[in-house]
Amino acid sequence: MKVFLDDERVTPAGWVRTFWPEEVIALLKTGQVTELSLDHDLGDDERGTGYTVLLWLEEQVVVHGMRPPLMRVHSANSSARLKMEAAIEAINRHAQPS
């Protein structure tokens, strides 16, 4: 399953639309997510951002050995994009080889 996290953009064909980090995390917990495309700013920072998903995912990879999906960032927030891309690199470094 391909998961698209965004509050405004049109969801690409073939992707499951989510609006909040907890929705993405619930789908990740199923083990069925093969790709993630994340926005950072979702309209309510108290509910989380795309970075929130990456923090959760990093813990799962490091502590529980979870295999991360293919991840990309589509945020227009340039500083957040850099932070999220660095998090993705860290997650991929921690991931166990298949």
DOLO-649603 format. One line per field, with one value per residue (C-alpha): residue number from 0; residue in three letters; x, y, z. Coordinates in nm, 3 decimals, padded with zeros to 5 digits. Each point is the difference from the previous one (the first is absolute). Layout:
// DOLO-649603
resi	[NUM  ...]
resn	[ALA  ...]
x	[X  ...]
y	[Y  ...]
z	[Z  ...]
This chain:
// DOLO-649603
resi	[0  1  2  3  4  5  6  7  8  9  10  11  12  13  14  15  16  17  18  19  20  21  22  23  24  25  26  27  28  29  30  31  32  33  34  35  36  37  38  39  40  41  42  43  44  45  46  47  48  49  50  51  52  53  54  55  56  57  58  59  60  61  62  63  64  65  66  67  68  69  70  71  72  73  74  75  76  77  78  79  80  81  82  83  84  85  86  87  88  89  90  91  92  93  94  95  96  97]
resn	[MET  LYS  VAL  PHE  LEU  ASP  ASP  GLU  ARG  VAL  THR  PRO  ALA  GLY  TRP  VAL  ARG  THR  PHE  TRP  PRO  GLU  GLU  VAL  ILE  ALA  LEU  LEU  LYS  THR  GLY  GLN  VAL  THR  GLU  LEU  SER  LEU  ASP  HIS  ASP  LEU  GLY  ASP  ASP  GLU  ARG  GLY  THR  GLY  TYR  THR  VAL  LEU  LEU  TRP  LEU  GLU  GLU  GLN  VAL  VAL  VAL  HIS  GLY  MET  ARG  PRO  PRO  LEU  MET  ARG  VAL  HIS  SER  ALA  ASN  SER  SER  ALA  ARG  LEU  LYS  MET  GLU  ALA  ALA  ILE  GLU  ALA  ILE  ASN  ARG  HIS  ALA  GLN  PRO  SER]
x	[00.000  00.124  -00.087  -00.021  -00.004  -00.124  -00.266  -00.034  00.152  -00.189  00.075  00.179  -00.186  00.071  00.088  -00.194  -00.070  00.067  -00.027  00.163  00.305  -00.210  -00.171  00.336  00.132  -00.310  00.059  00.373  -00.092  -00.184  00.330  -00.162  00.155  00.257  00.041  -00.050  -00.020  -00.005  -00.089  00.125  -00.253  -00.347  -00.190  00.008  00.347  -00.154  -00.127  00.344  00.188  00.157  00.310  -00.208  -00.046  00.374  00.082  -00.241  00.136  00.362  -00.082  -00.171  00.298  00.264  -00.181  -00.219  00.181  -00.290  00.074  -00.073  -00.188  00.138  -00.032  -00.007  -00.082  -00.223  -00.014  00.046  00.145  00.370  00.148  -00.242  00.075  00.371  -00.074  -00.233  00.246  00.270  -00.239  -00.068  00.374  00.040  -00.290  00.146  00.342  -00.156  -00.209  00.114  00.108  -00.252]
y	[00.000  00.348  00.266  00.374  00.241  00.347  00.251  00.181  -00.169  -00.236  -00.362  -00.182  -00.294  -00.324  00.164  -00.008  00.352  00.093  00.337  -00.060  -00.183  -00.237  -00.127  -00.073  -00.168  -00.221  -00.111  -00.057  -00.225  -00.232  -00.082  00.058  00.340  -00.023  00.374  00.325  00.351  00.262  00.365  00.185  00.274  -00.147  00.298  -00.084  -00.054  -00.114  -00.309  -00.052  00.035  -00.229  00.006  -00.153  -00.310  -00.023  00.028  -00.288  -00.205  00.052  -00.136  -00.303  -00.072  00.044  -00.161  -00.261  -00.074  00.116  00.013  00.353  00.061  00.204  00.361  00.339  00.357  00.224  00.296  00.354  00.102  00.004  -00.013  -00.274  -00.191  -00.006  -00.119  -00.271  -00.116  -00.027  -00.209  -00.231  -00.048  -00.085  -00.247  -00.171  -00.023  -00.172  -00.241  -00.359  -00.125  -00.234]
z	[00.000  -00.087  00.258  -00.077  00.296  -00.092  00.099  -00.335  -00.305  -00.228  00.082  -00.284  -00.155  00.180  00.332  00.329  00.125  00.362  00.172  00.341  00.136  00.213  -00.316  -00.164  00.313  00.021  -00.360  00.064  00.292  -00.242  -00.174  -00.341  -00.085  -00.280  -00.074  00.188  -00.141  00.275  00.029  00.307  00.071  00.050  00.134  00.372  00.147  00.330  -00.187  -00.150  -00.326  -00.253  00.219  00.281  -00.217  -00.061  00.372  00.073  -00.288  00.107  00.346  -00.152  -00.224  00.272  00.294  -00.170  -00.327  -00.217  -00.373  -00.123  -00.324  -00.287  00.120  -00.169  00.100  -00.210  00.241  -00.131  00.340  -00.093  00.350  00.109  -00.320  00.086  00.355  -00.130  -00.266  00.268  00.212  -00.296  -00.051  00.369  -00.011  -00.305  00.166  00.303  -00.203  00.002  -00.343  -00.161]
